[in-house]
Amino acid sequence: MCNLKSIAATALLVALAGAVHAEKADSSKPIELSADRGTLDQNSGVTTWDGNVVVNQGTLQLKADHVVVTRNAAGEQTLLATGKPATFRQKVEGKNEYIKGRGNRIDYDSKTGVAVLTGNAFVERGQDSVAGAVITYNTETELYQVSGGNPKVTGGAGGRVTVILQPKTEDKK
């Protein structure tokens, strides 16, 4: 029964994800970061930022209490953002709308293009939304996966996921 719920939730998320395209031009824009304090270690490629952290790149904005960015020799980056909650928003490609999300923790890997929101995770696009303990979003395949998780581990709401999909409205002529 739990497997059936998981499959149904995944199917609904695929429907939601099909319409989501982040602004492709954002990745070529400079990254602007502000925080109360931070450290940058050029040798290890690790930067740590604390207190009211705001990261902007094009239409993408991330806000968190604490952010750690690690960059390897190939230039690939991982980002870990934590907060109560950590939030992001980004413009949807070719539309005048945004995708927004929040979680107690946001992990992003630039090599795989995967973002994982953990702990009271929530993602919204227009009037459609998904909530659970853990939401994984692949920016390349545009696939969402959501799980209720163990609330003691993830901070979720008792192992349940919630998906709200609004009906499509037809343009009136």
C-alpha positions in Angstrom: 0.0 0.0 0.0 2.8 2.4 0.9 4.5 1.6 -2.5 1.2 2.4 -4.3 1.1 5.8 -2.5 4.7 6.5 -3.5 4.0 5.6 -7.1 0.9 7.9 -7.2 2.8 10.8 -5.6 5.6 10.3 -8.1 3.2 10.3 -11.0 1.6 13.6 -9.8 5.1 15.1 -9.3 6.0 14.2 -12.9 2.9 16.1 -14.1 3.9 19.1 -12.0 7.5 18.9 -13.1 6.7 18.7 -16.8 5.8 22.4 -16.9 8.8 23.7 -14.9 11.8 25.1 -16.7 14.2 27.3 -14.7 15.7 30.3 -16.5 18.5 28.7 -18.5 20.4 32.1 -18.7 20.8 32.2 -14.9 23.8 29.8 -15.0 25.8 32.2 -17.1 25.2 35.1 -14.7 27.6 36.2 -11.9 26.8 35.0 -8.4 26.3 37.7 -5.8 26.5 36.7 -2.2 25.9 38.7 1.0 26.0 37.6 4.6 26.8 38.8 8.1 30.1 37.0 8.0 32.0 34.4 6.0 35.2 32.6 5.2 36.8 31.8 1.9 39.5 29.1 1.7 41.0 29.3 -1.8 43.2 26.2 -1.2 40.4 23.9 -0.2 37.7 25.5 -2.4 35.3 25.7 0.6 33.4 28.9 1.4 31.3 29.2 4.5 28.8 32.0 5.1 26.7 32.7 8.2 23.9 35.0 9.2 21.2 36.3 6.8 22.8 34.7 3.8 21.4 35.8 0.4 22.7 34.3 -2.8 21.6 35.8 -6.2 22.3 34.5 -9.7 20.2 35.9 -12.4 16.6 35.3 -11.4 17.6 32.7 -8.8 17.6 33.8 -5.1 18.5 31.7 -2.2 18.1 32.8 1.5 19.5 30.8 4.5 21.0 31.1 7.9 24.2 29.2 6.9 25.6 28.3 3.5 28.7 26.1 2.6 29.8 26.0 -1.0 32.5 23.5 -2.0 34.2 23.7 -5.4 36.4 20.9 -6.8 39.3 21.2 -9.3 36.9 20.7 -12.2 34.9 23.7 -11.1 31.9 21.6 -10.0 30.1 23.0 -6.9 28.0 21.6 -4.1 26.0 23.9 -2.0 24.5 23.2 1.5 22.1 25.7 2.9 20.4 25.5 6.2 17.8 27.7 7.9 14.5 27.9 9.6 13.7 27.6 6.7 16.2 28.0 3.9 14.3 29.3 0.8 14.8 29.7 -2.9 12.9 31.2 -5.8 13.6 31.2 -9.6 11.8 32.5 -12.6 10.3 29.8 -14.9 11.8 29.9 -18.4 9.7 31.9 -20.8 6.9 32.7 -18.3 6.1 35.5 -15.9 6.0 33.1 -12.9 8.4 31.7 -10.3 9.1 28.3 -8.7 9.6 28.7 -5.0 10.7 26.3 -2.4 11.8 25.9 1.2 13.2 23.3 3.6 15.3 23.2 6.8 18.1 22.1 4.5 18.8 22.5 0.8 21.6 20.5 -0.9 22.5 21.2 -4.6 25.1 19.5 -6.8 26.0 21.4 -10.0 27.5 18.2 -11.6 24.3 16.2 -11.3 21.9 19.2 -11.3 20.0 17.7 -8.4 18.6 19.7 -5.5 17.3 18.0 -2.3 15.1 19.9 0.1 14.9 18.2 3.5 12.8 18.9 6.6 9.4 20.4 6.1 10.1 20.6 2.4 7.7 22.6 0.2 7.8 23.5 -3.5 5.3 25.7 -5.3 4.8 26.8 -8.9 1.8 29.0 -9.5 -1.0 27.4 -7.6 0.4 23.9 -7.7 2.4 22.7 -4.7 4.1 19.7 -3.2 5.0 19.1 0.4 6.8 16.3 2.3 9.8 15.5 4.4 12.2 15.3 1.5 11.8 16.7 -2.1 14.4 15.8 -4.7 14.3 17.9 -7.9 16.5 17.0 -10.9 17.0 20.2 -12.9 18.1 18.3 -16.0 15.2 15.8 -16.2 12.7 18.1 -14.5 11.6 15.2 -12.3 10.4 15.7 -8.7 10.4 12.9 -6.1 8.8 13.4 -2.7 8.7 11.3 0.4 7.1 11.6 3.8 10.1 10.1 5.5 10.6 9.5 9.2 9.5 12.7 11.0 12.1 12.1 13.7 14.9 12.2 11.1 13.6 14.7 8.5 11.3 17.0 10.4 8.4 16.0 8.2 4.7 15.6 9.0 4.4 12.0 10.0 5.4 10.2 6.8 2.7 11.8 4.6 3.2 13.8 1.4 0.8 16.4 0.0 0.4 17.4 -3.7 -2.0 20.1 -4.8 -2.6 20.4 -8.6 -5.0 23.0 -9.8 -7.0 22.3 -13.0 -5.8 23.9 -16.2 -8.0 26.8 -17.3 -8.6 27.4 -21.0 -8.1 30.8 -22.4 -11.4 32.5 -23.2 -11.6 34.1 -26.6 
